[in-house]
Amino acid sequence: EADGINAEYGVCTDLIHGINAEYGIARHNAQLAQSVVDSGAVPLLVLCIQEPELSLKRIAASALSDISKHSPELAQTVVDAGAIAHLAHLTLNPDAKLKRQVFSALSQISKHSVELAEMVVEAEIFPNILTCLKDTDEYVKKNCATLIREIAKHTPELAQLIVNAGGVAAVIDYVGDSVGNVRLPGIMMLGYVAAHSENLAMAVIVSKGVVQLAIALQEEQEDHIQAAAAWALGQAGRHTPEHAKAVAQANVLPNTLTVLSEGGELRRFANQGKESSKEHSPKVRAPTSTRAAAP
């Protein structure tokens, strides 16, 4: 029996070393990731995330994330191998290091297109994943918020689905409980939701989202986070005079003017958003965010 256990451990160790090599190749660029796909690794990685060994699951999920991040075509290859259902099942696994990579992988798949985001949603991740916004691990929380953001940015229908699941209220609480770069994906998610339509912007306002965004604008010291908060507030307030009044009553205008006067980060943010908006909803004006994966 001991020999059997040692043999199984040896197989797992060899697999982990092999996947680490694939992961190291795939993370760098699309061409190298494609070479990993062409080697037939993706179906094996999907099998590995179903194995009981935690370390094997973690590194396989990480490798799937790094393959998916480069292009819609590479992400589609991961989807075609059946990864989404298994990754979705792991979102409530108690292991924090595994959940970091699982949420990262789902984020990298969702970010590319409406169709891929819809496939992730169809795996019935809502409302269950909202509990992970209160996880004790900051990277789990951040990657979960990033996944929600990547889904919300695509269409009003996907944003509405998140609202109906209680996602806006949960993200507002997340923004209130977080600081720094951990806060950023939540801030941007609220901006994306508010950008889509008058009704969705009002959902953010009614849920006290403007209040939390105003607090973030005042508290944060990093230019890019201040710019994100100012942008999100602009999306909430731009639809009608009623929306604008709700933002103005949060007393954000002095802080917004300070952000504008102290540097070009907000203007750079908006200019990048014009490029991003060509690929996403015409009402959305924010840049593609930073990478979701945790170290």
One Martini backbone bead per residue (centre of mass of N, CA, C, O) as a GRO file, in nm:
protein
  295
    1GLU     BB    1   0.058   0.063  -0.020
    2ALA     BB    2   0.302   0.252   0.000
    3ASP     BB    3   0.393   0.214  -0.294
    4GLY     BB    4   0.134   0.331  -0.419
    5ILE     BB    5   0.155   0.613  -0.297
    6ASN     BB    6   0.437   0.682  -0.411
    7ALA     BB    7   0.358   0.652  -0.707
    8GLU     BB    8   0.136   0.867  -0.710
    9TYR     BB    9   0.318   1.099  -0.619
   10GLY     BB   10   0.512   1.081  -0.859
   11VAL     BB   11   0.306   1.148  -1.077
   12CYS     BB   12   0.220   1.424  -0.968
   13THR     BB   13   0.500   1.552  -0.978
   14ASP     BB   14   0.543   1.520  -1.283
   15LEU     BB   15   0.295   1.685  -1.367
   16ILE     BB   16   0.373   1.951  -1.234
   17HIS     BB   17   0.635   1.993  -1.390
   18GLY     BB   18   0.503   1.989  -1.672
   19ILE     BB   19   0.304   2.227  -1.626
   20ASN     BB   20   0.514   2.437  -1.553
   21ALA     BB   21   0.634   2.441  -1.835
   22GLU     BB   22   0.377   2.527  -1.984
   23TYR     BB   23   0.327   2.785  -1.823
   24GLY     BB   24   0.600   2.925  -1.891
   25ILE     BB   25   0.530   2.947  -2.194
   26ALA     BB   26   0.222   3.067  -2.212
   27ARG     BB   27   0.257   3.353  -2.061
   28HIS     BB   28   0.404   3.544  -2.277
   29ASN     BB   29   0.251   3.457  -2.559
   30ALA     BB   30   0.055   3.359  -2.821
   31GLN     BB   31   0.256   3.178  -2.971
   32LEU     BB   32   0.335   3.001  -2.726
   33ALA     BB   33   0.049   2.917  -2.649
   34GLN     BB   34  -0.008   2.774  -2.920
   35SER     BB   35   0.208   2.555  -2.881
   36VAL     BB   36   0.065   2.426  -2.642
   37VAL     BB   37  -0.196   2.357  -2.789
   38ASP     BB   38  -0.061   2.186  -3.022
   39SER     BB   39   0.040   1.961  -2.807
   40GLY     BB   40  -0.232   1.884  -2.629
   41ALA     BB   41  -0.269   2.018  -2.328
   42VAL     BB   42  -0.559   2.111  -2.258
   43PRO     BB   43  -0.710   1.844  -2.189
   44LEU     BB   44  -0.509   1.775  -1.959
   45LEU     BB   45  -0.569   2.025  -1.783
   46VAL     BB   46  -0.866   1.955  -1.740
   47LEU     BB   47  -0.808   1.692  -1.594
   48CYS     BB   48  -0.634   1.814  -1.359
   49ILE     BB   49  -0.875   1.985  -1.225
   50GLN     BB   50  -1.010   1.690  -1.137
   51GLU     BB   51  -0.811   1.632  -0.938
   52PRO     BB   52  -0.734   1.589  -0.596
   53GLU     BB   53  -0.478   1.744  -0.626
   54LEU     BB   54  -0.418   2.065  -0.546
   55SER     BB   55  -0.153   2.144  -0.693
   56LEU     BB   56  -0.259   2.050  -0.968
   57LYS     BB   57  -0.499   2.237  -0.992
   58ARG     BB   58  -0.354   2.509  -0.970
   59ILE     BB   59  -0.154   2.486  -1.215
   60ALA     BB   60  -0.373   2.427  -1.428
   61ALA     BB   61  -0.540   2.686  -1.391
   62SER     BB   62  -0.306   2.876  -1.454
   63ALA     BB   63  -0.253   2.776  -1.742
   64LEU     BB   64  -0.536   2.839  -1.855
   65SER     BB   65  -0.516   3.140  -1.805
   66ASP     BB   66  -0.256   3.193  -1.987
   67ILE     BB   67  -0.390   3.101  -2.247
   68SER     BB   68  -0.660   3.282  -2.248
   69LYS     BB   69  -0.544   3.587  -2.244
   70HIS     BB   70  -0.448   3.647  -2.551
   71SER     BB   71  -0.720   3.523  -2.699
   72PRO     BB   72  -1.015   3.417  -2.825
   73GLU     BB   73  -0.905   3.153  -2.952
   74LEU     BB   74  -0.768   3.039  -2.698
   75ALA     BB   75  -1.016   3.047  -2.518
   76GLN     BB   76  -1.187   2.858  -2.698
   77THR     BB   77  -1.011   2.609  -2.658
   78VAL     BB   78  -1.070   2.585  -2.356
   79VAL     BB   79  -1.376   2.561  -2.384
   80ASP     BB   80  -1.383   2.310  -2.580
   81ALA     BB   81  -1.253   2.127  -2.337
   82GLY     BB   82  -1.449   2.193  -2.074
   83ALA     BB   83  -1.358   2.407  -1.845
   84ILE     BB   84  -1.588   2.577  -1.720
   85ALA     BB   85  -1.742   2.374  -1.542
   86HIS     BB   86  -1.495   2.305  -1.359
   87LEU     BB   87  -1.428   2.589  -1.266
   88ALA     BB   88  -1.705   2.658  -1.143
   89HIS     BB   89  -1.693   2.430  -0.928
   90LEU     BB   90  -1.423   2.571  -0.784
   91THR     BB   91  -1.529   2.849  -0.656
   92LEU     BB   92  -1.605   2.683  -0.365
   93ASN     BB   93  -1.343   2.618  -0.278
   94PRO     BB   94  -1.148   2.638   0.018
   95ASP     BB   95  -0.900   2.703  -0.156
   96ALA     BB   96  -0.740   2.994  -0.219
   97LYS     BB   97  -0.523   2.934  -0.439
   98LEU     BB   98  -0.725   2.809  -0.633
   99LYS     BB   99  -0.933   3.042  -0.660
  100ARG     BB  100  -0.750   3.245  -0.787
  101GLN     BB  101  -0.712   3.081  -1.058
  102VAL     BB  102  -1.006   3.038  -1.134
  103PHE     BB  103  -1.088   3.338  -1.158
  104SER     BB  104  -0.876   3.408  -1.363
  105ALA     BB  105  -0.964   3.217  -1.589
  106LEU     BB  106  -1.257   3.326  -1.618
  107SER     BB  107  -1.168   3.614  -1.686
  108GLN     BB  108  -0.998   3.552  -1.944
  109ILE     BB  109  -1.241   3.444  -2.097
  110SER     BB  110  -1.460   3.680  -2.062
  111LYS     BB  111  -1.310   3.939  -2.191
  112HIS     BB  112  -1.335   3.895  -2.514
  113SER     BB  113  -1.661   3.819  -2.515
  114VAL     BB  114  -1.989   3.769  -2.509
  115GLU     BB  115  -1.994   3.463  -2.558
  116LEU     BB  116  -1.794   3.384  -2.332
  117ALA     BB  117  -1.944   3.518  -2.099
  118GLU     BB  118  -2.206   3.352  -2.133
  119MET     BB  119  -2.076   3.075  -2.076
  120VAL     BB  120  -2.003   3.140  -1.785
  121VAL     BB  121  -2.289   3.208  -1.684
  122GLU     BB  122  -2.415   2.923  -1.769
  123ALA     BB  123  -2.254   2.787  -1.514
  124GLU     BB  124  -2.381   2.911  -1.253
  125ILE     BB  125  -2.221   3.144  -1.070
  126PHE     BB  126  -2.488   3.269  -1.005
  127PRO     BB  127  -2.464   3.389  -0.675
  128ASN     BB  128  -2.224   3.230  -0.538
  129ILE     BB  129  -1.962   3.417  -0.591
  130LEU     BB  130  -2.034   3.660  -0.399
  131THR     BB  131  -1.902   3.541  -0.138
  132CYS     BB  132  -1.597   3.597  -0.242
  133LEU     BB  133  -1.600   3.912  -0.171
  134LYS     BB  134  -1.551   3.801   0.152
  135ASP     BB  135  -1.289   3.695   0.153
  136THR     BB  136  -0.982   3.662   0.326
  137ASP     BB  137  -0.860   3.670   0.043
  138GLU     BB  138  -0.756   3.918  -0.164
  139TYR     BB  139  -0.721   3.764  -0.439
  140VAL     BB  140  -0.996   3.641  -0.449
  141LYS     BB  141  -1.157   3.901  -0.445
  142LYS     BB  142  -1.027   4.036  -0.691
  143ASN     BB  143  -1.084   3.809  -0.904
  144CYS     BB  144  -1.387   3.812  -0.866
  145ALA     BB  145  -1.433   4.109  -0.944
  146THR     BB  146  -1.307   4.079  -1.225
  147LEU     BB  147  -1.512   3.884  -1.339
  148ILE     BB  148  -1.759   4.067  -1.309
  149ARG     BB  149  -1.648   4.292  -1.484
  150GLU     BB  150  -1.603   4.125  -1.753
  151ILE     BB  151  -1.911   4.076  -1.782
  152ALA     BB  152  -2.044   4.366  -1.750
  153LYS     BB  153  -1.908   4.520  -2.004
  154HIS     BB  154  -2.060   4.413  -2.261
  155THR     BB  155  -2.377   4.419  -2.162
  156PRO     BB  156  -2.686   4.497  -2.040
  157GLU     BB  157  -2.775   4.203  -1.989
  158LEU     BB  158  -2.538   4.115  -1.809
  159ALA     BB  159  -2.567   4.341  -1.604
  160GLN     BB  160  -2.858   4.269  -1.519
  161LEU     BB  161  -2.797   3.990  -1.410
  162ILE     BB  162  -2.619   4.092  -1.180
  163VAL     BB  163  -2.829   4.265  -1.045
  164ASN     BB  164  -3.041   4.031  -0.995
  165ALA     BB  165  -2.816   3.872  -0.809
  166GLY     BB  166  -2.674   4.114  -0.627
  167GLY     BB  167  -2.397   4.238  -0.742
  168VAL     BB  168  -2.395   4.541  -0.682
  169ALA     BB  169  -2.418   4.533  -0.376
  170ALA     BB  170  -2.166   4.352  -0.335
  171VAL     BB  171  -1.961   4.549  -0.471
  172ILE     BB  172  -2.008   4.789  -0.288
  173ASP     BB  173  -1.910   4.648  -0.035
  174TYR     BB  174  -1.630   4.586  -0.147
  175VAL     BB  175  -1.539   4.879  -0.185
  176GLY     BB  176  -1.577   4.950   0.123
  177ASP     BB  177  -1.363   4.704   0.220
  178SER     BB  178  -1.147   4.827   0.031
  179VAL     BB  179  -0.808   4.878  -0.100
  180GLY     BB  180  -0.673   4.986  -0.363
  181ASN     BB  181  -0.626   4.748  -0.606
  182VAL     BB  182  -0.860   4.577  -0.491
  183ARG     BB  183  -1.081   4.800  -0.560
  184LEU     BB  184  -1.077   4.851  -0.873
  185PRO     BB  185  -1.274   4.636  -1.005
  186GLY     BB  186  -1.525   4.747  -0.859
  187ILE     BB  187  -1.525   5.031  -0.972
  188MET     BB  188  -1.540   4.945  -1.274
  189MET     BB  189  -1.798   4.783  -1.262
  190LEU     BB  190  -1.983   5.021  -1.190
  191GLY     BB  191  -1.919   5.181  -1.447
  192TYR     BB  192  -2.019   4.977  -1.655
  193VAL     BB  193  -2.308   4.954  -1.560
  194ALA     BB  194  -2.379   5.263  -1.575
  195ALA     BB  195  -2.317   5.297  -1.889
  196HIS     BB  196  -2.551   5.137  -2.037
  197SER     BB  197  -2.794   5.279  -1.855
  198GLU     BB  198  -3.025   5.439  -1.675
  199ASN     BB  199  -3.119   5.198  -1.498
  200LEU     BB  200  -2.837   5.098  -1.414
  201ALA     BB  201  -2.744   5.360  -1.287
  202MET     BB  202  -2.973   5.367  -1.075
  203ALA     BB  203  -2.890   5.106  -0.933
  204VAL     BB  204  -2.626   5.226  -0.827
  205ILE     BB  205  -2.747   5.466  -0.674
  206VAL     BB  206  -2.958   5.320  -0.487
  207SER     BB  207  -2.710   5.131  -0.367
  208LYS     BB  208  -2.477   5.348  -0.292
  209GLY     BB  209  -2.243   5.381  -0.507
  210VAL     BB  210  -2.167   5.681  -0.502
  211VAL     BB  211  -2.066   5.691  -0.215
  212GLN     BB  212  -1.829   5.487  -0.249
  213LEU     BB  213  -1.690   5.637  -0.482
  214ALA     BB  214  -1.639   5.897  -0.321
  215ILE     BB  215  -1.461   5.768  -0.106
  216ALA     BB  216  -1.246   5.660  -0.299
  217LEU     BB  217  -1.165   5.936  -0.418
  218GLN     BB  218  -1.070   6.047  -0.135
  219GLU     BB  219  -0.876   5.810  -0.022
  220GLU     BB  220  -0.712   5.771  -0.262
  221GLN     BB  221  -0.368   5.809  -0.399
  222GLU     BB  222  -0.387   5.683  -0.664
  223ASP     BB  223  -0.439   5.791  -0.977
  224HIS     BB  224  -0.587   5.543  -1.114
  225ILE     BB  225  -0.808   5.519  -0.894
  226GLN     BB  226  -0.922   5.800  -0.909
  227ALA     BB  227  -0.993   5.786  -1.210
  228ALA     BB  228  -1.192   5.550  -1.186
  229ALA     BB  229  -1.391   5.689  -0.994
  230ALA     BB  230  -1.453   5.934  -1.174
  231TRP     BB  231  -1.555   5.772  -1.414
  232ALA     BB  232  -1.788   5.620  -1.269
  233LEU     BB  233  -1.939   5.874  -1.187
  234GLY     BB  234  -1.985   5.972  -1.478
  235GLN     BB  235  -2.162   5.728  -1.564
  236ALA     BB  236  -2.389   5.779  -1.351
  237GLY     BB  237  -2.440   6.108  -1.437
  238ARG     BB  238  -2.490   6.129  -1.773
  239HIS     BB  239  -2.797   6.078  -1.854
  240THR     BB  240  -2.942   6.274  -1.639
  241PRO     BB  241  -3.031   6.511  -1.417
  242GLU     BB  242  -3.086   6.305  -1.193
  243HIS     BB  243  -2.812   6.171  -1.199
  244ALA     BB  244  -2.639   6.425  -1.157
  245LYS     BB  245  -2.756   6.499  -0.881
  246ALA     BB  246  -2.664   6.246  -0.728
  247VAL     BB  247  -2.363   6.310  -0.764
  248ALA     BB  248  -2.352   6.601  -0.653
  249GLN     BB  249  -2.460   6.521  -0.359
  250ALA     BB  250  -2.172   6.370  -0.298
  251ASN     BB  251  -1.938   6.581  -0.330
  252VAL     BB  252  -1.728   6.526  -0.599
  253LEU     BB  253  -1.628   6.776  -0.759
  254PRO     BB  254  -1.371   6.872  -0.611
  255ASN     BB  255  -1.214   6.600  -0.646
  256THR     BB  256  -1.229   6.588  -0.954
  257LEU     BB  257  -1.074   6.852  -1.004
  258THR     BB  258  -0.815   6.756  -0.868
  259VAL     BB  259  -0.754   6.523  -1.059
  260LEU     BB  260  -0.733   6.705  -1.313
  261SER     BB  261  -0.510   6.913  -1.201
  262GLU     BB  262  -0.274   6.684  -1.113
  263GLY     BB  263  -0.334   6.532  -1.396
  264GLY     BB  264  -0.363   6.284  -1.681
  265GLU     BB  265  -0.508   6.019  -1.598
  266LEU     BB  266  -0.806   6.069  -1.674
  267ARG     BB  267  -0.753   6.132  -1.972
  268ARG     BB  268  -0.613   5.866  -2.038
  269PHE     BB  269  -0.847   5.688  -1.958
  270ALA     BB  270  -1.048   5.802  -2.170
  271ASN     BB  271  -0.876   5.748  -2.426
  272GLN     BB  272  -0.860   5.441  -2.390
  273GLY     BB  273  -1.172   5.403  -2.392
  274LYS     BB  274  -1.212   5.458  -2.695
  275GLU     BB  275  -1.079   5.197  -2.780
  276SER     BB  276  -1.248   4.997  -2.613
  277SER     BB  277  -1.534   5.081  -2.734
  278LYS     BB  278  -1.496   4.930  -3.009
  279GLU     BB  279  -1.535   4.636  -2.856
  280HIS     BB  280  -1.770   4.747  -2.697
  281SER     BB  281  -1.973   4.933  -2.568
  282PRO     BB  282  -2.052   5.259  -2.671
  283LYS     BB  283  -2.082   5.358  -2.353
  284VAL     BB  284  -1.802   5.263  -2.290
  285ARG     BB  285  -1.523   5.438  -2.088
  286ALA     BB  286  -1.278   5.205  -2.062
  287PRO     BB  287  -1.013   5.030  -1.990
  288THR     BB  288  -0.836   4.775  -1.991
  289SER     BB  289  -0.731   4.584  -1.752
  290THR     BB  290  -0.561   4.432  -1.541
  291ARG     BB  291  -0.438   4.157  -1.439
  292ALA     BB  292  -0.585   3.895  -1.247
  293ALA     BB  293  -0.357   3.742  -1.154
  294ALA     BB  294  -0.200   3.583  -0.905
  295PRO     BB  295   0.101   3.501  -0.742
   0.00000   0.00000   0.00000
